[in-house]
Amino acid sequence: MRPPAQGEPAEPRRKEAWVRLAYGLLALLALAYLYLAARPGGRAPVWLYARGLDLLPLLGLAVLALGLWTSSRRRPVLQRGRGAAFACLAVVVGSASVRLHFPYPSSRERRPSAVRFRLPVEGAWQVLWGGERAEHNRLATLSPDRRFALVLVKPEDQEARSEDARDHAAWGEVVVAPAAGRVVVVRDGVPDETGAPGGPGVPGGGLAYSGNYVVLRVAEGEYLFLTHLLSGSIEVREGRSVEAGDWIARAGQSGFDPVAPLPHVALHLQTTPDERWGEGVPFFVFDYQADGSGVSRGVPRGGLGPGGRWSGQNVRQVEASGSD
């Protein structure tokens, strides 16, 4: 290309490829959040939240590396347009931390289930994770299917010192059906992590997402998952109908659950019977006690306090009061 003649305007320099990519990634990030905010429902937003929002920061890091390499070879580093591109990439990469405070915007968020649910256990339990807000329910920001999940532990297990999960109070406790429904999926045989050699903090069953689990169809488009059940303890089979309170299995520690690394009872309601590929559905628990007070209909609340102490509600199922 010939140099411009004297008095002839210079041909504008085209933006470097990595600069164009930086602008493109920021635009994609904005579109992704706008799409999720519209709550369209279906598998596409589930994939976008669970996979896409993690992929964009990784792509941002790759483009950032390309930009730094290019800028170091074509000095000065901060040429016109490069500063804005670096700022775009900082936003894209930093969005990874935003996800941790951004619960999945389910299309069912304002349409809770009409099913009457009870607690899936008898006796005294404590809510480790539960509720709609991220500070009460860490699962709300981890996966779309568990947006409104409930995780119950035994209060005395907070002080447990044994490295063997079988010594925990929740281990082997009976898990009952939280509502009437039909069993549509059963998975058993995933080994439980009993604690050796690393104690309850070591996930069992390899990377099995839900461990041993049972799925109940409780209403049209509503599937209840009872997960991380004790291997070999499941009492129901696919196709069977159950009533609320029927024996389902026992509590264990199967599968991979990084936010509840000890024996527990976990349940969530979603829009499909497919593991990981449903939107969370909000639901209410009826006729239970929370911290000693009767609740006719509510959402048990969990969370952590100072020093990582469990601060969730202490709950217990009680007899129906006959009112909602």
C-alpha positions as CSV (number, residue, x, y, z in Angstrom):
1,M,0.0,0.0,0.0
2,R,1.5,3.3,-1.0
3,P,2.0,6.0,1.6
4,P,-0.4,9.0,1.4
5,A,0.8,12.0,-0.7
6,Q,1.4,15.3,0.9
7,G,-1.9,16.9,1.9
8,E,-3.8,13.6,1.3
9,P,-5.6,12.4,4.4
10,A,-4.2,9.2,5.9
11,E,-6.3,6.1,5.5
12,P,-7.9,5.3,8.9
13,R,-6.2,2.3,10.7
14,R,-8.5,-0.7,11.1
15,K,-9.1,-1.9,14.6
16,E,-6.9,-4.8,15.6
17,A,-8.6,-8.2,15.7
18,W,-8.4,-8.6,19.4
19,V,-10.0,-5.2,20.0
20,R,-13.0,-6.2,17.8
21,L,-13.2,-9.4,19.7
22,A,-13.2,-7.6,23.0
23,Y,-16.1,-5.4,22.0
24,G,-17.9,-8.5,20.7
25,L,-17.5,-10.4,23.9
26,L,-18.9,-7.4,25.9
27,A,-21.9,-7.2,23.6
28,L,-22.5,-11.0,24.0
29,L,-22.3,-10.7,27.8
30,A,-24.9,-7.9,27.7
31,L,-27.2,-9.9,25.4
32,A,-26.8,-12.9,27.6
33,Y,-28.0,-11.1,30.7
34,L,-30.8,-9.4,28.9
35,Y,-32.0,-12.8,27.5
36,L,-31.9,-14.4,31.0
37,A,-33.7,-11.4,32.5
38,A,-36.6,-12.0,30.0
39,R,-37.1,-15.4,31.6
40,P,-37.9,-17.2,28.4
41,G,-37.9,-20.7,29.9
42,G,-36.7,-24.0,28.3
43,R,-33.2,-25.5,28.0
44,A,-31.5,-22.6,26.2
45,P,-31.4,-20.3,29.3
46,V,-30.5,-23.2,31.5
47,W,-27.5,-23.9,29.3
48,L,-26.6,-20.3,29.1
49,Y,-26.6,-19.8,32.8
50,A,-24.9,-23.1,33.7
51,R,-22.3,-23.1,30.9
52,G,-22.4,-19.9,28.8
53,L,-21.8,-17.5,31.6
54,D,-18.7,-19.5,32.6
55,L,-17.5,-19.7,29.1
56,L,-17.5,-16.0,28.4
57,P,-14.9,-15.0,31.1
58,L,-12.6,-17.8,29.8
59,L,-12.9,-16.4,26.3
60,G,-12.2,-13.0,27.8
61,L,-9.0,-14.2,29.4
62,A,-7.9,-15.7,26.0
63,V,-8.6,-12.4,24.2
64,L,-6.8,-10.5,27.0
65,A,-3.7,-12.6,26.6
66,L,-3.9,-12.0,22.8
67,G,-4.3,-8.3,23.4
68,L,-1.3,-8.1,25.8
69,W,0.9,-10.1,23.4
70,T,-0.1,-7.9,20.4
71,S,0.3,-4.7,22.3
72,S,3.8,-5.6,23.5
73,R,4.8,-6.2,19.9
74,R,3.2,-3.0,18.5
75,R,4.2,-0.2,20.7
76,P,3.1,2.1,22.3
77,V,1.0,-0.3,24.3
78,L,-1.9,2.1,25.0
79,Q,-2.7,3.2,21.5
80,R,-6.0,4.7,20.5
81,G,-8.8,2.2,21.1
82,R,-6.8,-0.3,23.1
83,G,-7.7,1.2,26.5
84,A,-11.4,0.8,25.9
85,A,-10.9,-2.8,24.7
86,F,-8.9,-3.6,27.9
87,A,-11.8,-2.1,29.9
88,C,-14.3,-4.3,28.0
89,L,-12.3,-7.4,28.8
90,A,-12.0,-6.5,32.4
91,V,-15.8,-6.4,32.6
92,V,-16.2,-9.7,30.8
93,V,-13.6,-11.5,33.0
94,G,-15.0,-9.9,36.2
95,S,-18.5,-11.1,35.3
96,A,-17.4,-14.6,36.7
97,S,-17.7,-13.2,40.2
98,V,-21.0,-11.5,39.5
99,R,-22.6,-15.0,38.8
100,L,-22.0,-15.9,42.4
101,H,-24.5,-13.2,43.5
102,F,-26.9,-13.6,40.6
103,P,-29.5,-16.4,41.2
104,Y,-30.9,-18.0,38.1
105,P,-34.0,-16.0,36.9
106,S,-36.4,-18.9,36.5
107,S,-39.5,-18.5,34.3
108,R,-41.4,-20.0,37.2
109,E,-40.1,-17.6,39.8
110,R,-43.4,-15.8,40.1
111,R,-45.5,-18.9,39.7
112,P,-44.8,-21.2,42.6
113,S,-46.1,-24.8,42.7
114,A,-49.7,-25.3,43.9
115,V,-48.7,-28.6,45.4
116,R,-48.8,-29.0,49.2
117,F,-45.4,-30.2,50.3
118,R,-44.3,-31.4,53.7
119,L,-40.7,-31.8,55.0
120,P,-39.1,-35.0,53.7
121,V,-38.1,-36.1,57.2
122,E,-39.4,-36.7,60.7
123,G,-38.0,-35.2,63.9
124,A,-35.7,-32.2,64.4
125,W,-33.6,-31.0,61.5
126,Q,-31.8,-27.8,60.6
127,V,-31.9,-26.0,57.2
128,L,-28.4,-25.8,55.8
129,W,-29.5,-24.2,52.6
130,G,-33.0,-23.0,51.7
131,G,-34.9,-20.0,50.5
132,E,-34.8,-17.7,47.5
133,R,-32.0,-15.3,48.4
134,A,-28.4,-16.2,47.8
135,E,-27.3,-15.5,51.4
136,H,-29.7,-18.1,52.6
137,N,-29.3,-20.6,49.8
138,R,-25.9,-21.0,48.1
139,L,-27.5,-23.4,45.6
140,A,-29.5,-20.6,44.2
141,T,-26.5,-19.3,42.3
142,L,-24.9,-22.6,41.4
143,S,-27.4,-24.3,39.1
144,P,-30.8,-23.5,37.5
145,D,-32.4,-26.7,38.6
146,R,-31.6,-26.2,42.3
147,R,-32.6,-22.5,42.3
148,F,-35.1,-23.2,45.1
149,A,-33.5,-26.3,46.7
150,L,-33.8,-27.3,50.3
151,V,-30.9,-29.0,52.2
152,L,-31.5,-30.4,55.7
153,V,-28.9,-31.5,58.2
154,K,-29.0,-32.8,61.8
155,P,-28.2,-29.9,64.2
156,E,-25.9,-32.1,66.3
157,D,-23.7,-32.8,63.3
158,Q,-22.3,-29.3,63.4
159,E,-20.2,-30.4,66.4
160,A,-19.4,-33.8,65.0
161,R,-15.7,-34.6,65.2
162,S,-15.6,-38.0,63.6
163,E,-14.1,-38.3,60.1
164,D,-16.4,-41.2,59.4
165,A,-19.7,-40.0,57.8
166,R,-21.5,-43.0,59.3
167,D,-21.0,-41.5,62.7
168,H,-23.1,-38.5,61.8
169,A,-26.7,-38.3,63.1
170,A,-28.2,-37.7,59.6
171,W,-26.6,-40.9,58.2
172,G,-29.3,-43.5,57.6
173,E,-32.2,-41.3,58.6
174,V,-35.5,-42.2,56.8
175,V,-36.4,-39.9,53.9
176,V,-40.1,-39.7,53.1
177,A,-42.1,-38.4,50.1
178,P,-42.8,-34.7,50.5
179,A,-45.9,-35.0,48.3
180,A,-48.0,-37.4,46.5
181,G,-46.7,-38.3,43.0
182,R,-45.5,-41.0,40.6
183,V,-42.0,-42.3,40.6
184,V,-40.5,-41.5,37.2
185,V,-36.7,-42.0,37.7
186,V,-34.7,-44.0,40.2
187,R,-30.9,-44.2,40.3
188,D,-29.2,-46.3,42.9
189,G,-25.8,-47.9,43.3
190,V,-23.6,-44.8,43.5
191,P,-21.2,-45.4,46.4
192,D,-21.4,-43.2,49.5
193,E,-18.3,-41.4,50.8
194,T,-18.0,-42.8,54.3
195,G,-15.1,-40.5,55.2
196,A,-11.9,-42.6,54.6
197,P,-9.4,-41.2,54.1
198,G,-10.4,-37.6,54.0
199,G,-13.6,-37.4,56.2
200,P,-17.0,-36.1,55.2
201,G,-15.5,-33.2,53.2
202,V,-14.5,-35.6,50.5
203,P,-17.2,-36.0,47.8
204,G,-18.2,-39.6,47.2
205,G,-19.4,-41.4,44.1
206,G,-16.9,-39.7,41.8
207,L,-18.5,-36.8,40.0
208,A,-22.1,-38.1,40.1
209,Y,-24.0,-34.9,40.3
210,S,-27.0,-36.1,42.3
211,G,-25.6,-39.3,43.6
212,N,-28.5,-41.8,44.2
213,Y,-31.8,-40.1,43.6
214,V,-35.5,-40.5,43.1
215,V,-37.7,-38.2,40.9
216,L,-41.4,-37.8,41.6
217,R,-43.8,-36.3,39.1
218,V,-46.0,-34.2,41.5
219,A,-47.9,-32.1,38.9
220,E,-47.9,-31.2,35.2
221,G,-44.4,-30.0,34.4
222,E,-43.2,-30.3,38.0
223,Y,-40.7,-33.0,39.1
224,L,-39.4,-33.4,42.6
225,F,-35.8,-34.6,43.1
226,L,-34.7,-36.3,46.3
227,T,-30.9,-36.5,45.9
228,H,-27.7,-37.9,47.5
229,L,-29.5,-40.8,49.0
230,L,-27.8,-43.7,50.8
231,S,-26.7,-46.4,48.3
232,G,-29.0,-49.5,48.4
233,S,-31.6,-47.8,50.5
234,I,-34.2,-46.8,47.9
235,E,-37.5,-48.5,48.6
236,V,-39.5,-47.4,45.5
237,R,-39.4,-48.3,41.8
238,E,-40.2,-46.4,38.6
239,G,-43.9,-46.3,37.8
240,R,-45.1,-46.6,41.4
241,S,-47.4,-44.0,43.0
242,V,-46.6,-42.7,46.5
243,E,-48.4,-40.6,49.0
244,A,-46.9,-37.8,51.1
245,G,-45.1,-39.4,54.0
246,D,-44.4,-42.7,52.3
247,W,-40.9,-44.2,52.9
248,I,-38.6,-43.4,50.0
249,A,-35.0,-44.1,51.1
250,R,-32.4,-43.2,53.7
251,A,-30.1,-40.2,54.0
252,G,-26.5,-40.7,52.9
253,Q,-23.7,-39.0,51.2
254,S,-23.6,-40.2,47.6
255,G,-22.5,-38.1,44.6
256,F,-20.8,-34.7,44.5
257,D,-22.2,-31.9,46.6
258,P,-19.5,-29.2,47.4
259,V,-21.9,-27.0,49.4
260,A,-23.1,-29.8,51.7
261,P,-20.1,-32.1,52.3
262,L,-21.7,-34.2,55.0
263,P,-24.7,-36.6,55.3
264,H,-27.9,-34.6,54.6
265,V,-31.3,-34.7,52.9
266,A,-31.6,-32.6,49.7
267,L,-34.6,-31.9,47.5
268,H,-35.6,-29.5,44.7
269,L,-38.4,-29.0,42.3
270,Q,-37.8,-28.5,38.6
271,T,-39.6,-28.4,35.2
272,T,-38.2,-31.6,33.7
273,P,-37.3,-35.1,34.9
274,D,-33.8,-34.7,33.4
275,E,-31.0,-34.3,35.8
276,R,-29.4,-30.8,35.5
277,W,-31.7,-29.7,32.6
278,G,-34.7,-28.2,34.3
279,E,-35.6,-24.8,35.7
280,G,-36.1,-24.5,39.4
281,V,-39.7,-24.2,40.6
282,P,-40.5,-22.4,43.9
283,F,-42.6,-24.3,46.4
284,F,-44.0,-24.0,49.9
285,V,-43.8,-26.3,52.8
286,F,-46.9,-26.7,54.9
287,D,-47.6,-27.3,58.5
288,Y,-44.1,-27.3,60.1
289,Q,-42.3,-25.6,63.0
290,A,-39.4,-23.2,62.4
291,D,-37.4,-22.3,65.4
292,G,-40.2,-23.4,67.7
293,S,-43.0,-21.4,65.9
294,G,-45.7,-23.0,63.9
295,V,-45.8,-22.2,60.1
296,S,-48.9,-23.1,58.1
297,R,-47.1,-22.3,54.8
298,G,-43.6,-21.1,54.3
299,V,-40.1,-21.5,52.8
300,P,-37.6,-22.9,55.3
301,R,-34.5,-20.6,55.4
302,G,-30.9,-21.6,55.7
303,G,-27.5,-19.8,55.7
304,L,-24.2,-19.5,57.5
305,G,-23.4,-17.1,60.3
306,P,-20.1,-15.8,61.7
307,G,-17.3,-18.3,61.6
308,G,-19.2,-20.5,59.2
309,R,-21.7,-21.6,61.8
310,W,-25.0,-22.9,60.6
311,S,-27.6,-20.1,61.0
312,G,-30.6,-21.8,59.3
313,Q,-33.9,-22.4,60.9
314,N,-34.5,-25.5,63.1
315,V,-37.5,-27.2,61.6
316,R,-39.8,-30.1,62.4
317,Q,-42.9,-31.5,60.6
318,V,-46.1,-31.2,62.6
319,E,-49.7,-32.4,62.2
320,A,-51.7,-30.5,59.6
321,S,-53.6,-27.5,61.1
322,G,-56.2,-27.5,58.4
323,S,-55.5,-24.0,57.2
324,D,-53.2,-22.5,54.5
